[in-house]
Amino acid sequence: MTKYIFSYEYTEYQKKFGEMLTVEQAAFVAGIKPEIVKNLISHALIETVKMEPEPIIHVRHIPKLKKVIRLHYDLGVGWNSMGVVLDLLEKIENLENRLENKK
């Protein structure tokens, strides 16, 4: 189910903004301030395509950006712990996919 939501969101963002987003556009899509996006980039929680002269974010990273925001504001996960939490969630998702494929 998540894959379909991601696909839909990706297509909608792509139609509206194109493949590449500025920090301001990514912040708008995620409903946060641009300073928070810059903070996430500096903590290497969100990947950028290029950094100069301004950070550019590929539209495929928006679902991860939204996930980071939900984890922080809804569950209270700290910025410093976020990398570990994201890694663990990715491992869980990979294990679930492997189990699903074995069925």
C-alpha positions as CSV (number, residue, x, y, z in Angstrom):
1,M,0.0,0.0,0.0
2,T,2.8,2.4,0.9
3,K,4.4,1.9,-2.6
4,Y,1.2,3.1,-4.3
5,I,0.9,6.2,-2.1
6,F,4.6,7.0,-2.8
7,S,4.0,6.6,-6.5
8,Y,0.9,8.9,-6.4
9,E,2.7,11.5,-4.4
10,Y,5.8,11.4,-6.5
11,T,3.7,11.9,-9.7
12,E,1.8,14.8,-8.1
13,Y,5.0,16.6,-6.9
14,Q,6.7,15.9,-10.2
15,K,3.8,17.5,-12.1
16,K,3.8,20.6,-9.9
17,F,7.5,21.2,-9.4
18,G,9.4,19.0,-11.8
19,E,12.2,16.6,-10.9
20,M,14.3,19.0,-8.8
21,L,13.2,21.1,-5.9
22,T,14.7,24.1,-4.1
23,V,14.8,24.1,-0.4
24,E,11.8,26.5,-0.4
25,Q,9.8,24.2,-2.6
26,A,10.6,21.1,-0.6
27,A,9.6,23.0,2.6
28,F,6.3,24.1,1.0
29,V,5.5,20.5,0.0
30,A,6.4,19.2,3.5
31,G,4.6,22.0,5.3
32,I,7.6,23.2,7.2
33,K,10.0,26.2,7.2
34,P,13.0,26.2,4.9
35,E,15.3,26.4,7.8
36,I,14.2,22.9,9.0
37,V,15.0,21.5,5.5
38,K,18.4,23.1,5.7
39,N,18.9,21.6,9.1
40,L,18.0,18.1,7.8
41,I,20.4,18.5,4.9
42,S,23.2,19.5,7.3
43,H,22.5,16.4,9.5
44,A,22.6,14.3,6.2
45,L,19.0,13.2,6.8
46,I,17.9,14.4,3.4
47,E,20.0,13.9,0.3
48,T,20.7,16.6,-2.2
49,V,21.5,16.5,-5.9
50,K,23.8,19.4,-5.6
51,M,24.8,21.9,-3.0
52,E,26.1,24.9,-4.9
53,P,25.0,27.6,-5.3
54,E,21.9,26.4,-3.4
55,P,20.8,22.9,-2.2
56,I,18.6,21.0,-4.7
57,I,16.5,18.1,-3.7
58,H,15.2,15.4,-6.0
59,V,11.4,15.0,-5.8
60,R,11.8,11.3,-4.9
61,H,13.2,12.4,-1.5
62,I,10.0,14.2,-0.5
63,P,8.3,11.1,1.1
64,K,11.4,10.6,3.3
65,L,11.3,14.3,4.2
66,K,7.7,13.9,5.3
67,K,8.6,10.8,7.2
68,V,11.3,12.6,9.1
69,I,9.0,15.4,10.0
70,R,6.3,13.0,11.2
71,L,8.8,11.0,13.3
72,H,10.1,14.2,14.9
73,Y,6.9,16.1,15.6
74,D,4.5,13.2,16.1
75,L,6.7,10.7,17.9
76,G,9.3,13.0,19.4
77,V,12.3,11.5,17.7
78,G,15.3,13.8,18.1
79,W,17.3,15.1,15.2
80,N,20.4,13.4,16.5
81,S,18.7,10.1,16.7
82,M,16.8,10.3,13.5
83,G,19.5,8.6,11.3
84,V,19.4,5.5,13.5
85,V,15.6,5.4,13.5
86,L,15.5,5.7,9.7
87,D,18.1,2.9,9.3
88,L,16.1,0.6,11.6
89,L,12.8,1.4,9.8
90,E,14.5,0.7,6.4
91,K,15.7,-2.7,7.7
92,I,12.3,-3.6,9.0
93,E,10.8,-2.7,5.6
94,N,13.4,-4.8,3.8
95,L,12.7,-7.8,6.1
96,E,8.9,-7.4,5.6
97,N,9.4,-7.4,1.9
98,R,11.6,-10.5,2.0
99,L,9.0,-12.3,4.1
100,E,6.2,-11.2,1.7
101,N,8.2,-12.5,-1.3
102,K,8.7,-15.9,0.4
103,K,4.9,-16.4,0.7
